[in-house]
Amino acid sequence: MIEFIIGKVDYVHPQYIVIESNNIGYQVYCGNPFIFQQSDQEIKVYTYQHVREDILALYGFKTRSERALFVKLLNVSGIGPKGALAILATGQPDQVVSAIEREDEKFLTKFPGVGKKTARQIILDLKGKLQELVSFDQSLPLEFEAPLSSYSKELEEALEALKALGYAEREIKKIEPKLMNEEMTTDQFIKKALQLLLNQ
């Protein structure tokens, strides 16, 4: 298996990035490709190679814990690579682990393609089996007292408002990293998001 690729981001697509390494361009599927920027600076992307009779694909992650959670999710009945990637696209590993440990079906059903039945299956299959994943990159207490989302309530409301205004998911994903560390009211988030969308 390819553990990671170090190279330059040559191209960013709404579903994947192309990393050039040693004169080879690797197509790597990501939850949110827009967190990677085209640059002459080399980056490290941790990878998972998915092999089936009809497909050979690379999936990329910023951290080992993201990749480890992705692999765990693949073992849940009803979740394939696209579904697992969608969960990671809008949730950090510690947020998802925390939701599973708390049996928070409502949080899990926010992800695309995850209904109540699938959310319940995730909890049944993975609860109590994910503590080691979080420790790869940060130390959470075992009782998982971390907040369920790095997105504030105001930011979540603003993102929902953008969807209601007709903006596509890929457009919204592109500006999310620029909003995540801000502290604003919902209206302020909407105004800033609209400015970013207009300047894309």
Buried (B, 14 or more C-beta within 10 A) or exposed (E): EEEBBEBBBBEBEBEBBBBBBEEEEBBBBBBBBBBBEEEEEEBEBBBBEBEEEEEEBBBBBBBBBBBBBBEBBBEBEEBEBEBBBBBBBBBBBBBBBBBBBBBBBEBBBBBEBBEEEBBBBBBEBBEEEBEEBBEBBEEBEEEBEBEBBEBBEBBBBBBEBBEEEEBEBEBBBBBBEEBEEEEBEBEEBBEBBBEBBEEE
